[in-house]
Amino acid sequence: MSAPERIPPRGVTTAGPDFADLLARGELTVRGRIQDASNAALYCTVAHEGREAACVYKPVAGERPLWDFPDGTLAQREVAAYAVSEATGWGLVPPTVLRDGPYGEGMCQLWIEASVEDGLLALVDAAEPEPGWKAIGLADVGEGRTALLVHADDERLRRLAVLDAVVNNADRKGGHLLTTDTGHLYGIDHGVTFNAENKLRTLLWGWAGEPLTPDAVEALERLRTALEPAGELTGVLAGLITPAETDATRARVDDLLASGRHPEPGGDWPAIPWPPV
């Protein structure tokens, strides 16, 4: 299915939780297919009671099997990541719901209109990053040359690094970072999250081993309360991931609070996803 010549409406740059109701209840119309997605991802519009928005619909039937995640669970994990993001109070994941659609049950996420230039990642010809940047690692730039891949020392990214540690994100690439013209940062593509085993793979290692900010500690404490056995978030996750995965999420929050520091690469799993961007 090819993308249409014109796809109305445009995505939003600021997304409140009220969009979740629109995504869940609105009429879903497929407009085209996102060609470079690894799983089936359809560009759609959703309309209800005079409101309309653009969104992405990823049907479970279009998910590719993975050796380390149960089949047919990626859509639920995307919704679970949104639920955890909302519980932090940071709003780092666009509104995301699980619903029926033209090709069966799937994940439906609000389309975010991203700025062309976000200035969050860069390649530099230097051994060390300049002030305001954090080193990720050396990247092959061809002809036997390497350059230092860096990310911005940005509080928005730092929050996302904490969220990724909580949800055990196995695929935080540069292309999954969306900055809007209003300056809000969103992370997308959370299908490979919440594994009970440590699988954290991310570009956002710049703060590894550094103390968590007071803001992060407050968010993690909110999560710990929400993840108590009778907590609201625990109830939401019960319909999306396994009890063992919820327990592992709770343990990761406890470990972060106990250490008071950003996690460091474990060494038993590739620390950076490929390709990184």
Phi, psi and chi 1 to 4 in degrees:
 res  aa     phi    psi   chi1   chi2   chi3   chi4
   1 MET       -  124.9 -177.5 -176.2  -61.2      -
   2 SER   -92.5  156.5   60.3      -      -      -
   3 ALA   -68.9  144.1      -      -      -      -
   4 PRO   -71.5  163.5   26.3  -33.5      -      -
   5 GLU   -65.1  -38.1 -144.0  170.5  -77.7      -
   6 ARG  -136.5  128.1  178.0  176.6  177.8  -84.9
   7 ILE  -120.8   97.3  -52.6  177.1      -      -
   8 PRO   -91.1  158.2   31.6  -30.6      -      -
   9 PRO   -88.3  175.2   35.0  -36.5      -      -
  10 ARG   -69.2  160.2  -74.5  167.7   56.8   86.3
  11 GLY   -71.3  171.4      -      -      -      -
  12 VAL   -97.4  162.3  -56.9      -      -      -
  13 THR  -109.5  -12.7   57.0      -      -      -
  14 THR  -138.2  125.0  -56.5      -      -      -
  15 ALA  -122.6  112.7      -      -      -      -
  16 GLY   -89.1  167.2      -      -      -      -
  17 PRO   -64.4  -16.3   21.2  -32.1      -      -
  18 ASP   -64.9  -19.5   57.9  -45.1      -      -
  19 PHE   -67.5  -25.7  -83.0  101.2      -      -
  20 ALA   -61.4  -38.2      -      -      -      -
  21 ASP   -66.5  -40.4 -178.5   67.9      -      -
  22 LEU   -62.0  -43.5  173.5   61.5      -      -
  23 LEU   -63.1  -38.5  -67.2  171.4      -      -
  24 ALA   -76.5  -34.2      -      -      -      -
  25 ARG  -105.6  -16.9  -58.7  174.8   63.0 -169.8
  26 GLY   -75.2  162.8      -      -      -      -
  27 GLU   -77.8  124.3 -179.3 -179.2   -3.4      -
  28 LEU   -96.4  123.0 -165.2   61.7      -      -
  29 THR  -121.9  122.1  -57.7      -      -      -
  30 VAL   -75.9  129.8  175.7      -      -      -
  31 ARG  -108.6  -24.7  -56.7  -68.3 -175.1  178.6
  32 GLY   176.9  177.8      -      -      -      -
  33 ARG  -114.4  139.4 -178.0  167.2 -176.1  171.3
  34 ILE   -84.5  108.8  -59.3  171.9      -      -
  35 GLN   -70.7  -32.4  -61.5  -70.3   -7.9      -
  36 ASP   -91.3    9.6   58.4   -6.9      -      -
  37 ALA   -79.0  144.1      -      -      -      -
  38 SER   -73.7  -28.3   56.7      -      -      -
  39 ASN  -116.3  166.7  -64.6  -68.7      -      -
  40 ALA   -58.8  121.7      -      -      -      -
  41 ALA  -134.9  121.5      -      -      -      -
  42 LEU  -113.9  131.7  -56.1  174.1      -      -
  43 TYR   -81.9  126.5 -169.8  101.4      -      -
  44 CYS  -136.7  169.2  -57.4      -      -      -
  45 THR  -118.5  151.1   53.5      -      -      -
  46 VAL  -129.7  132.3   60.6      -      -      -
  47 ALA  -133.9  139.1      -      -      -      -
  48 HIS  -160.0  125.3 -179.0   66.5      -      -
  49 GLU    49.3   48.8  -66.0 -176.8  -12.8      -
  50 GLY    85.9   -4.9      -      -      -      -
  51 ARG  -104.5  146.4  -62.5 -178.2   67.5 -158.1
  52 GLU  -145.4  144.0 -173.3  177.2   22.2      -
  53 ALA  -149.3  156.4      -      -      -      -
  54 ALA   -86.5  149.5      -      -      -      -
  55 CYS  -154.7  169.6   59.3      -      -      -
  56 VAL  -112.3  132.1  177.4      -      -      -
  57 TYR  -118.5  120.3  161.3   53.3      -      -
  58 LYS  -116.4   98.2  -62.6 -178.9 -178.5  178.9
  59 PRO   -69.4  142.4   23.5  -31.5      -      -
  60 VAL   -57.3  -35.1  172.4      -      -      -
  61 ALA   -62.9  -18.6      -      -      -      -
  62 GLY   -99.1    9.5      -      -      -      -
  63 GLU   -81.4  136.1  -65.4  178.6    4.1      -
  64 ARG   -81.3  139.6  -65.8 -171.5  -51.6  167.4
  65 PRO   -63.4  142.4  -20.4   32.3      -      -
  66 LEU  -122.0  145.8  -61.3  172.2      -      -
  67 TRP   -71.8  -25.0   68.5  -91.4      -      -
  68 ASP  -112.4    6.5   52.2  -11.6      -      -
  69 PHE  -133.3  139.4  -75.4   82.9      -      -
  70 PRO   -59.1  142.8  -21.2   32.2      -      -
  71 ASP   -60.8  144.1  -67.4  -10.5      -      -
  72 GLY    70.2   29.3      -      -      -      -
  73 THR  -122.8   -0.5   66.7      -      -      -
  74 LEU   -67.9  -38.2  -55.3 -169.3      -      -
  75 ALA   -62.0  -43.0      -      -      -      -
  76 GLN   -62.5  -36.7  -67.7   92.1  -36.0      -
  77 ARG   -68.3  -35.1  -65.5  171.6 -166.3  -81.7
  78 GLU   -63.2  -41.1  -63.7 -125.4   35.5      -
  79 VAL   -67.6  -39.2  179.1      -      -      -
  80 ALA   -62.6  -38.7      -      -      -      -
  81 ALA   -63.3  -39.2      -      -      -      -
  82 TYR   -63.0  -42.6  168.6   64.8      -      -
  83 ALA   -61.8  -42.4      -      -      -      -
  84 VAL   -67.5  -41.9  171.9      -      -      -
  85 SER   -58.0  -44.3  168.3      -      -      -
  86 GLU   -63.6  -36.1  -71.8  -60.5  -75.1      -
  87 ALA   -67.9  -26.8      -      -      -      -
  88 THR   -73.0  -24.3   64.7      -      -      -
  89 GLY    86.9    4.0      -      -      -      -
  90 TRP   -90.9  -22.4  -72.4  -22.4      -      -
  91 GLY    59.7   47.9      -      -      -      -
  92 LEU   -89.4  -14.4  -66.3  171.9      -      -
  93 VAL  -116.8  131.8  178.3      -      -      -
  94 PRO   -58.9  150.9  -21.3   32.7      -      -
  95 PRO   -47.3  130.3  -29.8   36.3      -      -
  96 THR  -141.0  132.9  -47.3      -      -      -
  97 VAL  -133.5  161.6  -57.6      -      -      -
  98 LEU  -103.7  125.4 -168.0   68.3      -      -
  99 ARG  -154.9  168.0   59.7  162.1  -68.1  167.8
 100 ASP   -82.0  150.3 -166.3   31.0      -      -
 101 GLY  -148.9 -172.1      -      -      -      -
 102 PRO   -57.9  -26.2  -23.7   33.3      -      -
 103 TYR  -117.9   30.8  -60.6  100.9      -      -
 104 GLY    95.8 -171.9      -      -      -      -
 105 GLU   -63.4  143.4 -174.5  178.4   60.3      -
 106 GLY  -169.0  178.2      -      -      -      -
 107 MET   -86.6  137.2  178.9  -81.7  -75.6      -
 108 CYS  -126.7  120.2 -171.4      -      -      -
 109 GLN  -127.4  138.9 -176.7  175.0   85.1      -
 110 LEU   -60.4  135.2 -172.0   67.8      -      -
 111 TRP   -78.0  127.6 -177.6  -89.4      -      -
 112 ILE  -103.5  128.9  -60.4  -62.3      -      -
 113 GLU   -83.2  106.6 -162.7   71.2   24.7      -
 114 ALA   -92.2  149.8      -      -      -      -
 115 SER   -70.8  145.6  171.8      -      -      -
 116 VAL   -66.3  -42.2  175.1      -      -      -
 117 GLU  -110.9  115.2  -63.2  -68.3  -23.1      -
 118 ASP  -108.4  -19.5   56.7   25.7      -      -
 119 GLY    63.4   27.9      -      -      -      -
 120 LEU   -97.3  -24.4  -62.5  177.0      -      -
 121 LEU  -127.7  149.8  -63.2  170.1      -      -
 122 ALA  -157.6  156.1      -      -      -      -
 123 LEU  -109.0  127.9  -79.1  168.9      -      -
 124 VAL  -127.7  145.5  -64.1      -      -      -
 125 ASP   -91.2   75.6 -172.6   12.7      -      -
 126 ALA  -157.4  160.3      -      -      -      -
 127 ALA   -83.8  -26.8      -      -      -      -
 128 GLU  -132.8  149.2  -62.6  -69.0  -23.4      -
 129 PRO   -71.9  152.3   26.9  -34.3      -      -
 130 GLU   -76.6  163.4  -66.0 -176.9   -3.5      -
 131 PRO   -53.2  139.1  -26.8   35.7      -      -
 132 GLY    92.3    0.8      -      -      -      -
 133 TRP  -131.8  155.6  -66.3   88.3      -      -
 134 LYS  -124.1  137.9  -67.5  -74.9 -171.1  177.3
 135 ALA   -77.3  139.0      -      -      -      -
 136 ILE  -104.0  -49.8  -58.8  168.5      -      -
 137 GLY   162.7  177.2      -      -      -      -
 138 LEU   -81.8  141.3  -68.0  174.1      -      -
 139 ALA  -123.8  140.6      -      -      -      -
 140 ASP   -75.7  121.0 -175.9   -4.9      -      -
 141 VAL  -111.1   14.2  -66.4      -      -      -
 142 GLY    94.8  159.1      -      -      -      -
 143 GLU    56.4   34.3  -60.2 -179.3   -8.6      -
 144 GLY    72.8   12.7      -      -      -      -
 145 ARG  -104.4  151.9  -63.6  175.7   54.1 -113.5
 146 THR  -126.7  157.4   59.5      -      -      -
 147 ALA  -138.4  158.6      -      -      -      -
 148 LEU   -86.0  122.0 -174.4   64.9      -      -
 149 LEU   -86.8  127.3 -178.6   61.7      -      -
 150 VAL  -131.0  156.0  -63.1      -      -      -
 151 HIS  -123.7  157.8   66.9   68.5      -      -
 152 ALA   -66.6  144.0      -      -      -      -
 153 ASP   -82.8   77.6 -172.6    2.4      -      -
 154 ASP  -121.5  131.4 -174.3  -61.2      -      -
 155 GLU   -61.8  -31.6 -177.6   59.0   30.6      -
 156 ARG   -65.2  -44.0  -61.1  167.2  -59.8  170.3
 157 LEU   -64.7  -37.1  -76.1 -178.3      -      -
 158 ARG   -63.9  -40.2 -167.9  164.9 -171.1  169.2
 159 ARG   -60.9  -42.9  -75.4  179.3  166.2 -175.1
 160 LEU   -64.9  -34.7 -166.5   58.8      -      -
 161 ALA   -62.4  -37.6      -      -      -      -
 162 VAL   -68.9  -44.8  173.7      -      -      -
 163 LEU   -59.2  -43.5  177.7   67.5      -      -
 164 ASP   -61.1  -37.8  -76.7  -16.5      -      -
 165 ALA   -65.3  -36.6      -      -      -      -
 166 VAL   -69.7  -46.7  169.6      -      -      -
 167 VAL   -86.6   -2.0  -55.9      -      -      -
 168 ASN    60.1   54.4 -162.5   16.4      -      -
 169 ASN   -70.5  120.9 -167.4  -12.9      -      -
 170 ALA   -94.3    9.6      -      -      -      -
 171 ASP  -158.4   56.6 -165.4   33.0      -      -
 172 ARG   -89.2   96.6  173.9   60.3   72.2 -154.3
 173 LYS  -100.9  165.3  -62.7  176.6  179.5  177.3
 174 GLY   -63.5  -33.0      -      -      -      -
 175 GLY   -70.2   -7.6      -      -      -      -
 176 HIS   -95.9    9.5  -60.0  166.0      -      -
 177 LEU  -106.5  122.0  -53.7  174.0      -      -
 178 LEU  -121.0  118.2  -57.2  179.7      -      -
 179 THR  -108.4  128.4  -54.5      -      -      -
 180 THR   -90.0  169.4   71.9      -      -      -
 181 ASP   -64.0  -20.4  -71.3  -22.7      -      -
 182 THR   -83.7   -5.1   64.8      -      -      -
 183 GLY    94.1    1.1      -      -      -      -
 184 HIS   -81.5  138.5 -165.6   98.1      -      -
 185 LEU  -104.0  131.5  173.9   70.0      -      -
 186 TYR  -121.2  147.0  -69.6   98.8      -      -
 187 GLY  -109.4  138.7      -      -      -      -
 188 ILE  -127.1  175.3   60.7  170.3      -      -
 189 ASP    64.3   73.9  -75.2   -9.5      -      -
 190 HIS  -113.4   33.5  -64.3   99.2      -      -
 191 GLY   -70.0  -30.7      -      -      -      -
 192 VAL  -105.1   71.9  -74.7      -      -      -
 193 THR  -133.1  169.8   49.4      -      -      -
 194 PHE    67.9   14.4  -65.0  100.5      -      -
 195 ASN   -61.4  143.6 -159.9  -62.1      -      -
 196 ALA   -70.0  -22.2      -      -      -      -
 197 GLU   -92.5  152.3  -60.9  179.1    5.8      -
 198 ASN   -68.1  117.1  178.7   27.5      -      -
 199 LYS  -134.3   23.2  -67.5 -174.1  178.0  -68.7
 200 LEU   -62.2  115.5 -177.1   59.9      -      -
 201 ARG  -130.5  122.1  -68.0 -163.8  -55.4  172.7
 202 THR  -156.9  156.9  175.7      -      -      -
 203 LEU   -82.9  -11.8  -73.5  179.1      -      -
 204 LEU   -95.7   56.6  -54.4  179.8      -      -
 205 TRP   -93.6    3.4  -73.4  115.4      -      -
 206 GLY   -58.7  -24.9      -      -      -      -
 207 TRP  -104.4   12.6  -59.5  -80.8      -      -
 208 ALA   -52.7  127.0      -      -      -      -
 209 GLY    83.1   -9.1      -      -      -      -
 210 GLU   -82.4  154.4  -67.5 -173.0   14.6      -
 211 PRO   -60.8  142.8  -22.8   33.8      -      -
 212 LEU   -67.7  148.5  -63.5  167.9      -      -
 213 THR   -74.1  156.7   64.3      -      -      -
 214 PRO   -54.9  -36.8  -27.6   36.4      -      -
 215 ASP   -59.7  -43.3  173.7   57.7      -      -
 216 ALA   -67.7  -40.5      -      -      -      -
 217 VAL   -61.5  -43.1  171.3      -      -      -
 218 GLU   -61.1  -43.0  -69.9  178.1    6.7      -
 219 ALA   -64.8  -40.6      -      -      -      -
 220 LEU   -67.2  -35.5  -71.1  167.2      -      -
 221 GLU   -66.2  -37.1  -71.8  174.2  -17.6      -
 222 ARG   -63.1  -41.1  -74.2 -166.6  -68.5  -88.9
 223 LEU   -64.0  -42.0  -80.5  179.9      -      -
 224 ARG   -60.4  -41.0 -179.7  156.3   62.1 -176.0
 225 THR   -65.7  -44.5  -61.4      -      -      -
 226 ALA   -66.6  -22.6      -      -      -      -
 227 LEU   -97.9    8.1  -76.5  166.5      -      -
 228 GLU   -61.1  155.9  -69.3  177.1   -6.3      -
 229 PRO   -48.8  -36.5  -30.9   37.1      -      -
 230 ALA  -101.2   13.1      -      -      -      -
 231 GLY   -72.5  156.5      -      -      -      -
 232 GLU   -62.4  -43.8 -178.0  177.2   -3.9      -
 233 LEU   -65.8  -37.1 -178.2   57.0      -      -
 234 THR   -58.2  -41.8  -60.5      -      -      -
 235 GLY   -64.3  -39.2      -      -      -      -
 236 VAL   -66.3  -45.9  172.6      -      -      -
 237 LEU   -66.4  -24.6  -65.0 -178.3      -      -
 238 ALA   -59.4  -28.7      -      -      -      -
 239 GLY   -91.9    3.5      -      -      -      -
 240 LEU  -124.8  -37.7  -59.9  168.4      -      -
 241 ILE  -131.5  172.6   59.2  177.2      -      -
 242 THR   -79.1  159.7   68.4      -      -      -
 243 PRO   -56.6  -38.4  -27.2   35.7      -      -
 244 ALA   -63.8  -37.4      -      -      -      -
 245 GLU   -70.9  -35.8  -71.1  167.1  -21.0      -
 246 THR   -65.9  -42.8  -61.3      -      -      -
 247 ASP   -60.1  -40.6  -70.6  -16.6      -      -
 248 ALA   -66.9  -36.5      -      -      -      -
 249 THR   -63.5  -45.4  -56.7      -      -      -
 250 ARG   -59.8  -40.7 -174.0 -178.8  -63.6  114.2
 251 ALA   -66.6  -37.5      -      -      -      -
 252 ARG   -65.1  -39.6  -72.0 -169.0  -65.9  -89.6
 253 VAL   -62.7  -46.0  170.9      -      -      -
 254 ASP   -60.9  -41.6  -71.5  -18.3      -      -
 255 ASP   -65.4  -40.9  -71.3  -13.5      -      -
 256 LEU   -64.1  -41.5  -73.8  166.5      -      -
 257 LEU   -69.0  -37.0  -74.5  169.8      -      -
 258 ALA   -67.4  -41.0      -      -      -      -
 259 SER   -79.9  -32.4   70.6      -      -      -
 260 GLY    71.0   15.9      -      -      -      -
 261 ARG  -135.6  156.9  -65.0 -178.6  177.0  -84.6
 262 HIS   -65.0  144.4  -72.8  -93.0      -      -
 263 PRO   -68.3  160.5   25.6  -34.0      -      -
 264 GLU  -115.7  156.2  -61.1 -178.3   74.1      -
 265 PRO   -55.9  137.8  -24.6   34.4      -      -
 266 GLY   -82.3  -24.4      -      -      -      -
 267 GLY    92.2  -14.6      -      -      -      -
 268 ASP  -101.8   11.8   54.1   -7.5      -      -
 269 TRP  -156.1  137.6  179.5 -103.3      -      -
 270 PRO   -53.6  127.4  -25.3   34.2      -      -
 271 ALA   -79.2  -25.9      -      -      -      -
 272 ILE  -118.6  131.6  -62.9  175.5      -      -
 273 PRO   -69.6  157.7   25.8  -33.2      -      -
 274 TRP  -127.4  131.8 -174.2  -98.9      -      -
 275 PRO   -70.9  153.6   26.5  -34.1      -      -
 276 PRO   -70.2  -22.9   23.4  -32.9      -      -
 277 VAL  -114.8      -  178.0      -      -      -
